[in-house]
Every structure is written in C-alpha cells, then in structure tokens.
C-alpha cells in the first residue's frame, strides 16, 4: 500500500524586459507585488497573467511605448517545501510574453525627474497583462474549402496538428462525405464551426490552450489519461478540521488511491445558493443537486483517514500580502456562477489542477447531497513574495456534473451521520473517524486520451 503525506510548495521567479533592440533589463523579484494567473476554461481559450510591479521611471517610460514590439520574459518555478519526493525546481511558467499597459508614460514627469536624481527609484506601481506569444500564433490558422470523405475527429486532429493536444474521445465521431467550411481565421473558430454541424459530445465542450498542452474535452467530469504518471483523481473534503490544523494548507498525496486530497476547513467555508462570493477565504457554494447529471458509478476517494497522515505543523492557512489590492484583484477574476463549488487554499502545487483530472467532492461536513463528480471551470493562482520565495494561493471553481450512484452515496451519508452523532455526543470529533479501504476500485467513467 502506498503512503499518504502532506505536501506544501514554494515558488521562485525571474522577470526580464526585452526591448525592441534585443536589450534585456532585469526586473528584480523584490519589485514584484504579485503575479496572478487566470485560467477561465469556460469563456477563454488561453491563460492570462497579471503582474503588479514597481518600476523605475526609465524602464516604465521605455516599456509603455514599446507595447507590441517589446517582450516580457517570465520564469516561475515550483519547489517542494515539504513532502517525500525531490525538491528540484520545476517550471510552472517559462517563456516570452506580449505585454499590455495602460498608463501614460508622461503622467508623472515631475516625479520622474526627482526619482532619477535620487538613483532612479522604482516608485511607479503598475499592472501589466501578459499573453504568451506562441499560444496566440498556435491558434491563428486559416481554414476554408471543401473536405471530402472524412470524419469529425480527423478534421479536428488536422486542425490542431501544430499543438500538443489532449482530446477526449468523441461521443459522436461522425463520418462526413462532404464538409464545406467558410473562411475562418483561428483553430478555435474552426472547432466551433465543426461542432455546430456535428456535435462532438453530449453537451458543451472545453477548448483550452494552456502553457504546455491544449485540451479538448466534454464537461462530463471523466478522466483523460495523458500518460504523464500523475495521479488520476482530485478529491475535496470539507469538514471541521479544528483537530487537524496541520492540514489547513497544502495537499495530501495519496499513492494508494492515486489521488490528491484537498482538505477544506468548514470554519472557512460559506454556503450560498444564489452566487459565488468573491472573498478569498475558503468558500463553498452550495450545489443544487438537480443541476447535476445522472448518477455515476465511480468509487469514491476515501478521505476519512486523516489521522494516518503526517501533517505540516508550520503550514500557513492564509498568505498575507503587503498589497491591499491583491485579494481584490484575484476575487474579480472569479466570475459569478451559481450551483458551483469554489475553494481557496494555500501552498498547493498549482500544476496538478488540469482539465483532464477527475474531480470529486468526497465529503461535506453537514450536507452529503453536495457530494458527487465535478469538472474544472476556473483556476486563479496568486503568487505573493514572502521572504525570499513566493507562496501560491489558489481559487478553484468547479461545477457539478453527476451524483454518485446510490451505493456510494450511502457510504457518504453514513460517514456524515457518524460524524454528526459524535458531535452531538461530545461536542467535537476527536479523531474517531472511520477509516475504510484506501484503494479506489471499479471506476467505469474513465476515457483514454489522444495525444498529438
């Protein structure tokens, strides 16, 4: 049986501005107030990065007019802070970006002169938007004409041949004798047009170009194997963690269940049936189970064995920032989306939350009807400088797509009833939480991935 352990993560970064003549200027790490990465899988096709930085007047006045010709080079790396495996740094983001700024470079001319006279002080605080250059170019392809004797999958594979794409097998791979495509100028438009004529899946789809992979999948919550040896499941557990404060940040890596387990403190959770609240405390928005799909036969990840996990007693629950607008900026990225599950946690590995995973709410402390399968809607990562490294605070939004089958739901209800009974008797749970098998079996809703 594999081990279970809590892992927490730190981050490091390097930032440079490359001007139109190829000259590179470093922007020191200490000048970065925060880095915010927004993944909106529902309405966008690519991630957007926001930097809030202090710049010297000379660099600021050079960057503003060079938008569209100059580039920002960002390297963001992950380092394991605690856990059982290697602490070698791994890239989260690495590449050259187009950047966008809005302020007038001449607005602070008098202050610029004072700053330059006193050593070119970095006093100009600005927000910079970044979009990865090669993602834009990958999506920019023209399509027009008549295609003969083909099918929908072949059309999409041909259109995305320049991408490292993960495709969930189509529910409907329609054979087509003649397909006429009007003039379109992007891969996303082509996929949308083909789907409008011959639906790939039973419902909506996600087409998303991430930094290292492209995803095309349905919203059915099933797992797509990317052949990367990563865990298959991400399971959330919401309960009273007053007895287990060491689990308030980071994530559990459970080798036996092939799963990441995310514990969320119910004291930091909120229930709202109408909307997703935008504050950055851990939030649970209640799920109207009538919005979920049909019951799905999938073994639940057992998250009850928290007494068998070695925690990190030094883990922080919340990241504190000297920038008062950091939380506000992160919150505005999270769109209102009723009947969704939204959680904010610190110190996790931001790279594991990808659209191919199978997400589930395994336990909710006072309402097991919220449990079931979910799919990823949004992911917002905010990186804040704390000492010599950055820490990551994530807001993850998921939408329910299926209930558990009755046999699995009965186990969830039984666990909830036992905990409720213990709380009624003693006023708290002191560790007498049932532990069932740590091996997940009988998953029937998985799908094999196609990697191009």
C-alpha positions as CSV (number, residue, x, y, z in Angstrom):
1,X,0.0,0.0,0.0
2,X,1.3,3.4,-0.9
3,X,2.0,6.2,1.5
4,X,0.0,9.3,2.2
5,X,1.7,12.6,3.1
6,X,1.0,16.3,3.2
7,X,3.0,18.3,0.6
8,X,3.4,22.1,0.6
9,X,5.2,24.2,-2.1
10,X,7.2,27.4,-2.5
11,X,7.9,29.2,-5.8
12,X,10.6,31.4,-7.3
13,X,10.6,33.7,-10.3
14,X,12.8,35.6,-12.7
15,X,11.4,38.6,-14.7
16,X,13.1,40.5,-17.6
17,X,12.0,43.1,-20.2
18,X,13.5,42.6,-23.7
19,X,13.2,45.8,-25.7
20,X,12.8,46.1,-29.5
21,X,16.6,46.2,-30.0
22,X,17.1,43.0,-28.0
23,X,18.5,44.6,-24.9
24,X,17.4,42.7,-21.7
25,X,16.7,44.5,-18.4
26,X,16.0,42.5,-15.2
27,X,13.1,43.4,-13.0
28,X,14.2,42.3,-9.6
29,X,12.0,39.9,-7.6
30,X,11.6,42.3,-4.8
31,X,9.8,44.7,-7.2
32,X,7.0,42.2,-7.8
33,X,3.9,42.8,-5.6
34,X,2.2,39.8,-7.0
35,X,1.8,37.5,-10.0
36,X,-1.8,36.5,-10.8
37,X,-2.5,33.7,-13.4
38,X,-6.1,33.4,-14.6
39,X,-7.4,30.2,-16.3
40,X,-11.0,30.6,-17.3
41,X,-11.8,27.3,-19.0
42,X,-15.4,28.2,-19.7
43,X,-15.2,31.5,-21.6
44,X,-11.5,31.9,-22.6
45,X,-9.2,29.8,-24.7
46,X,-5.9,30.7,-23.1
47,X,-4.4,31.8,-19.7
48,X,-3.8,35.5,-18.9
49,X,-1.2,36.7,-16.4
50,X,-1.3,39.9,-14.4
51,X,1.8,41.4,-12.8
52,X,1.8,44.1,-10.3
53,X,5.2,45.6,-10.1
54,X,7.2,48.7,-9.1
55,X,9.2,50.0,-12.0
56,X,11.9,52.7,-12.3
57,X,10.8,55.7,-14.3
58,X,13.4,55.0,-17.1
59,X,12.2,51.4,-17.5
60,X,8.5,52.4,-17.2
61,X,8.8,55.1,-19.9
62,X,10.6,52.6,-22.2
63,X,8.1,49.9,-21.8
64,X,4.8,51.8,-22.4
65,X,5.6,52.9,-26.0
66,X,7.1,49.5,-26.9
67,X,3.9,47.5,-26.3
68,X,3.5,45.2,-29.3
69,X,7.3,45.1,-30.1
70,X,9.0,44.6,-26.7
71,X,8.6,41.3,-24.7
72,X,8.4,40.2,-21.1
73,X,10.3,37.0,-20.2
74,X,8.9,35.3,-17.1
75,X,10.1,32.1,-15.4
76,X,8.1,30.9,-12.5
77,X,9.4,27.7,-10.8
78,X,7.9,25.4,-8.1
79,X,10.0,24.0,-5.2
80,X,8.7,21.3,-2.9
81,X,8.7,22.7,0.7
82,X,7.6,19.6,2.4
83,X,6.7,16.0,1.3
84,X,8.6,12.9,0.4
85,X,10.0,13.4,-3.1
86,X,12.5,15.6,-4.9
87,X,12.8,19.3,-4.2
88,X,14.3,20.1,-7.6
89,X,12.7,23.2,-9.1
90,X,10.2,22.6,-11.9
91,X,8.8,25.2,-14.2
92,X,5.2,26.4,-13.8
93,X,5.6,29.1,-16.4
94,X,8.5,29.7,-18.7
95,X,8.5,31.8,-21.8
96,X,8.3,35.1,-23.7
97,X,5.1,37.1,-23.5
98,X,3.4,40.0,-25.2
99,X,2.5,42.6,-22.6
100,X,-0.1,45.3,-22.2
101,X,0.0,48.5,-20.1
102,X,-2.4,51.4,-20.0
103,X,-0.8,54.4,-18.2
104,X,0.6,57.5,-19.9
105,X,4.4,57.5,-19.6
106,X,4.4,61.3,-19.3
107,X,1.9,61.5,-16.5
108,X,4.5,61.6,-13.8
109,X,7.2,63.6,-15.5
110,X,8.0,65.8,-12.4
111,X,8.3,62.8,-10.1
112,X,10.4,61.0,-12.7
113,X,13.0,63.8,-12.6
114,X,13.1,63.6,-8.8
115,X,13.4,59.8,-8.8
116,X,16.2,59.8,-11.4
117,X,18.1,62.5,-9.5
118,X,17.9,60.1,-6.4
119,X,19.2,56.9,-8.0
120,X,16.3,56.0,-10.3
121,X,13.9,54.9,-7.5
122,X,11.4,52.2,-8.5
123,X,8.3,54.1,-7.4
124,X,5.9,53.5,-10.3
125,X,3.4,50.8,-9.4
126,X,1.6,49.4,-12.4
127,X,-0.3,46.4,-13.6
128,X,0.9,44.5,-16.6
129,X,-1.1,42.0,-18.6
130,X,0.7,39.1,-20.3
131,X,-0.3,36.7,-23.0
132,X,2.1,34.0,-24.2
133,X,3.2,34.8,-27.8
134,X,3.4,31.3,-29.1
135,X,-0.1,30.4,-27.8
136,X,-1.5,33.2,-30.0
137,X,0.4,32.0,-33.0
138,X,-0.8,28.4,-32.5
139,X,-4.4,29.4,-32.6
140,X,-4.0,31.7,-35.6
141,X,-4.7,29.4,-38.6
142,X,-6.9,30.0,-41.6
143,X,-9.5,27.4,-42.9
144,X,-11.7,27.5,-45.9
145,X,-12.8,25.0,-48.5
146,X,-14.3,21.6,-49.1
147,X,-13.3,18.4,-47.2
148,X,-14.1,15.0,-48.7
149,X,-14.6,11.5,-47.1
150,X,-13.5,12.4,-43.6
151,X,-14.9,12.4,-40.1
152,X,-15.1,14.9,-37.2
153,X,-12.1,13.6,-35.3
154,X,-9.9,13.7,-38.4
155,X,-10.9,17.3,-39.1
156,X,-10.0,18.3,-35.6
157,X,-6.8,16.4,-35.5
158,X,-5.7,18.0,-38.7
159,X,-6.6,21.5,-37.5
160,X,-4.6,21.0,-34.2
161,X,-1.6,19.2,-35.7
162,X,0.6,22.1,-34.6
163,X,-0.3,21.6,-30.9
164,X,0.4,19.1,-28.1
165,X,-3.3,18.4,-27.7
166,X,-5.2,16.1,-25.4
167,X,-8.6,15.1,-26.9
168,X,-11.3,13.2,-25.0
169,X,-12.7,10.6,-27.4
170,X,-15.7,12.0,-29.2
171,X,-19.1,10.6,-28.2
172,X,-20.1,11.2,-31.8
173,X,-17.4,10.8,-34.4
174,X,-19.5,11.4,-37.5
175,X,-18.5,10.2,-40.9
176,X,-18.7,13.0,-43.4
177,X,-18.9,12.6,-47.2
178,X,-18.6,16.4,-47.9
179,X,-17.9,19.2,-45.5
180,X,-17.8,22.8,-46.6
181,X,-16.1,25.3,-44.3
182,X,-16.4,29.1,-44.7
183,X,-13.4,31.3,-44.2
184,X,-12.3,31.3,-40.5
185,X,-9.1,32.6,-39.1
186,X,-8.4,30.6,-36.0
187,X,-8.4,27.0,-34.7
188,X,-11.0,27.9,-32.1
189,X,-13.4,29.2,-34.7
190,X,-12.9,26.1,-36.9
191,X,-13.6,23.7,-33.9
192,X,-16.7,25.7,-33.1
193,X,-18.0,25.6,-36.6
194,X,-17.4,21.8,-37.0
195,X,-19.1,21.2,-33.6
196,X,-22.1,23.4,-34.7
197,X,-22.7,21.0,-37.6
198,X,-21.7,17.7,-35.9
199,X,-21.7,17.8,-32.1
200,X,-18.6,16.0,-30.6
201,X,-20.1,15.4,-27.2
202,X,-23.5,15.2,-25.4
203,X,-23.3,18.8,-24.2
204,X,-20.8,21.6,-24.2
205,X,-17.0,21.2,-24.7
206,X,-13.9,22.9,-23.4
207,X,-11.2,24.0,-25.9
208,X,-8.2,25.5,-24.0
209,X,-4.6,26.2,-24.9
210,X,-2.6,26.0,-21.7
211,X,1.1,26.8,-21.5
212,X,2.3,23.3,-22.3
213,X,-0.8,21.4,-23.5
214,X,-4.1,22.0,-25.3
215,X,-7.3,20.4,-24.1
216,X,-10.5,19.5,-26.0
217,X,-13.0,17.7,-23.8
218,X,-16.6,17.5,-22.7
219,X,-18.0,18.6,-19.3
220,X,-18.9,15.1,-18.1
221,X,-16.2,15.1,-15.5
222,X,-14.5,11.9,-16.7
223,X,-10.7,11.3,-16.5
224,X,-8.5,11.6,-19.6
225,X,-5.2,9.7,-19.4
226,X,-2.3,12.0,-20.5
227,X,0.3,9.2,-19.9
228,X,2.2,11.5,-17.6
229,X,2.3,9.3,-14.5
230,X,0.4,11.9,-12.5
231,X,-2.4,11.0,-10.1
232,X,-5.8,10.4,-11.6
233,X,-8.2,11.9,-9.0
234,X,-8.5,15.2,-7.1
235,X,-10.9,14.8,-4.1
236,X,-12.1,17.6,-1.8
237,X,-13.1,17.0,1.8
238,X,-14.9,19.8,3.7
239,X,-15.2,19.3,7.5
240,X,-14.3,20.6,10.9
241,X,-10.5,20.5,10.9
242,X,-10.0,22.1,14.3
243,X,-8.4,18.8,15.4
244,X,-6.1,18.7,12.3
245,X,-4.8,22.3,11.8
246,X,-1.7,20.9,10.1
247,X,-4.0,20.0,7.1
248,X,-5.2,23.6,6.7
249,X,-2.8,24.3,3.8
250,X,-1.1,22.2,1.2
251,X,-2.4,19.0,-0.2
252,X,-2.3,15.3,0.6
253,X,-0.7,13.0,-1.9
254,X,-2.2,9.5,-1.6
255,X,-0.3,7.0,-3.6
256,X,-2.6,4.1,-2.7
257,X,-5.7,5.8,-4.1
258,X,-3.9,7.5,-7.0
259,X,-5.3,10.8,-5.7
260,X,-4.6,14.3,-4.4
261,X,-6.8,15.0,-1.4
262,X,-7.6,18.6,-0.6
263,X,-9.0,19.2,3.0
264,X,-11.0,22.4,3.4
265,X,-11.8,23.8,6.9
266,X,-15.6,24.1,7.3
267,X,-14.9,27.2,9.6
268,X,-13.7,29.0,6.5
269,X,-16.4,27.7,4.2
270,X,-19.6,29.5,3.2
271,X,-22.8,28.2,1.6
272,X,-24.7,30.4,-0.9
273,X,-27.3,29.0,-3.2
274,X,-27.5,32.1,-5.4
275,X,-24.0,33.1,-6.3
276,X,-20.3,32.5,-5.7
277,X,-19.0,35.0,-3.2
278,X,-15.8,36.8,-4.2
279,X,-13.8,37.0,-1.0
280,X,-10.6,34.9,-0.7
281,X,-11.5,33.0,2.4
282,X,-12.2,29.3,1.6
283,X,-15.6,29.3,0.0
284,X,-18.1,26.5,-0.7
285,X,-21.1,27.5,-2.8
286,X,-23.9,25.0,-2.4
287,X,-24.7,22.7,-5.2
288,X,-28.3,22.3,-6.4
289,X,-28.1,18.5,-7.0
290,X,-30.9,18.8,-9.5
291,X,-28.3,20.6,-11.7
292,X,-26.1,17.5,-11.7
293,X,-26.2,14.8,-14.3
294,X,-27.2,11.2,-13.8
295,X,-25.7,9.1,-11.1
296,X,-22.2,8.0,-12.0
297,X,-20.7,4.6,-11.0
298,X,-17.3,5.7,-9.7
299,X,-15.6,4.6,-6.5
300,X,-15.3,7.5,-4.0
301,X,-11.9,8.5,-2.8
302,X,-11.7,7.8,0.9
303,X,-10.7,11.0,2.7
304,X,-11.6,9.8,6.2
305,X,-8.2,8.5,7.2
306,X,-6.8,11.9,8.2
307,X,-5.4,10.6,11.5
308,X,-3.0,8.4,9.5
309,X,-1.4,11.4,7.7
310,X,1.8,13.2,8.8
311,X,0.9,16.8,8.6
312,X,3.0,20.0,8.3
313,X,2.5,21.9,11.6
314,X,4.3,25.0,10.1
315,X,2.0,25.4,7.2
316,X,0.2,28.8,6.9
317,X,-3.5,28.9,6.3
318,X,-3.6,32.3,4.6
319,X,-1.0,34.2,2.6
320,X,-0.7,37.8,3.8
321,X,0.2,40.5,1.3
322,X,1.5,44.0,1.8
323,X,-0.5,44.9,-1.3
324,X,-4.1,45.7,-0.1
325,X,-5.5,45.2,-3.6
326,X,-4.1,41.7,-4.2
327,X,-7.1,39.9,-2.9
328,X,-9.5,42.3,-4.7
329,X,-7.8,41.7,-8.0
330,X,-7.9,37.9,-7.5
331,X,-11.6,38.0,-6.5
332,X,-12.7,39.9,-9.5
333,X,-11.3,37.2,-11.8
334,X,-13.8,34.7,-10.3
335,X,-17.0,35.1,-12.2
336,X,-20.4,34.6,-10.6
337,X,-21.5,31.1,-11.3
338,X,-24.4,29.6,-9.4
339,X,-24.5,25.9,-8.4
340,X,-20.7,25.7,-8.3
341,X,-18.1,24.7,-5.8
342,X,-15.4,27.4,-5.1
343,X,-12.4,26.7,-2.8
344,X,-9.4,28.9,-1.9
345,X,-6.3,27.1,-0.5
346,X,-2.7,28.0,0.1
347,X,0.6,26.2,-0.5
348,X,-0.5,23.7,-3.1
349,X,1.0,22.5,-6.4
350,X,-0.8,24.7,-8.9
351,X,0.2,22.5,-11.9
352,X,-1.8,19.4,-10.9
353,X,-5.2,21.1,-11.3
354,X,-5.7,20.5,-15.0
355,X,-8.9,19.8,-17.1
356,X,-8.1,16.1,-17.7
357,X,-8.4,15.1,-14.0
358,X,-11.5,13.6,-12.4
359,X,-12.7,15.9,-9.6
360,X,-15.0,14.9,-6.8
361,X,-16.4,16.2,-3.6
362,X,-16.0,13.2,-1.4
363,X,-17.3,14.6,1.9
364,X,-19.2,17.7,3.0
365,X,-19.5,18.0,6.8
366,X,-23.2,18.8,7.1
367,X,-24.8,18.1,3.7
368,X,-23.7,15.0,1.9
369,X,-26.1,15.8,-1.0
370,X,-23.4,18.2,-2.3
371,X,-21.1,15.3,-2.9
372,X,-20.5,13.9,-6.4
373,X,-18.4,14.5,-9.6
374,X,-17.3,17.9,-10.8
375,X,-15.5,19.5,-13.7
376,X,-13.0,22.3,-13.6
377,X,-14.4,25.7,-14.6
378,X,-11.8,28.3,-13.4
379,X,-8.4,28.3,-11.7
380,X,-6.9,31.5,-10.3
381,X,-3.3,31.5,-8.9
382,X,-1.9,34.4,-7.0
383,X,1.8,34.3,-6.1
384,X,3.0,36.6,-3.3
385,X,6.5,37.3,-2.1
386,X,7.1,36.1,1.4
387,X,10.7,36.3,2.4
388,X,13.0,35.1,-0.3
389,X,10.3,32.9,-2.1
390,X,6.8,33.2,-3.3
391,X,3.8,31.4,-1.9
392,X,0.7,30.5,-4.0
393,X,-2.9,31.0,-3.0
394,X,-5.4,29.3,-5.4
395,X,-9.0,29.9,-6.0
396,X,-10.6,26.8,-7.8
397,X,-14.1,26.8,-9.2
398,X,-15.8,23.6,-10.3
399,X,-19.3,22.7,-11.4
400,X,-21.2,19.6,-10.5
401,X,-21.9,17.2,-13.4
402,X,-23.1,14.0,-11.7
403,X,-24.2,12.5,-8.4
404,X,-22.6,9.3,-7.0
405,X,-24.6,6.1,-7.5
406,X,-26.8,5.1,-4.6
407,X,-24.3,2.6,-3.1
408,X,-21.5,5.2,-3.0
409,X,-23.9,7.9,-1.8
410,X,-25.0,5.6,1.1
411,X,-21.3,5.5,2.3
412,X,-21.1,9.3,2.2
413,X,-24.4,9.6,4.2
414,X,-23.2,7.0,6.7
415,X,-20.0,8.9,7.3
416,X,-21.9,12.1,7.7
417,X,-24.3,10.6,10.2
418,X,-21.5,9.1,12.3
419,X,-19.7,12.4,12.5
420,X,-22.9,14.2,13.3
421,X,-23.6,11.7,16.1
422,X,-20.1,12.1,17.5
423,X,-20.5,15.9,17.5
424,X,-23.9,15.6,19.3
425,X,-22.4,13.3,22.0
426,X,-19.1,15.0,22.7
427,X,-19.4,18.4,21.0
428,X,-16.4,17.7,18.7
429,X,-14.7,14.9,16.8
430,X,-11.5,13.8,18.5
431,X,-10.1,11.5,15.8
432,X,-12.6,8.7,15.9
433,X,-13.3,9.0,12.2
434,X,-13.9,5.7,10.4
435,X,-11.2,4.6,8.0
436,X,-12.3,2.4,5.1
437,X,-10.2,0.9,2.3
438,X,-7.6,3.2,0.8
439,X,-7.8,1.5,-2.6
440,X,-10.2,3.0,-5.2
441,X,-11.7,0.3,-7.4
442,X,-14.3,-0.1,-10.1
443,X,-14.0,3.2,-11.8
444,X,-16.1,3.0,-15.0
445,X,-16.2,6.5,-16.3
446,X,-12.7,7.0,-17.5
447,X,-11.7,7.9,-21.0
448,X,-8.4,7.3,-22.8
449,X,-6.7,10.4,-24.0
450,X,-5.4,11.0,-27.6
451,X,-2.1,12.9,-27.5
452,X,-0.9,14.6,-30.7
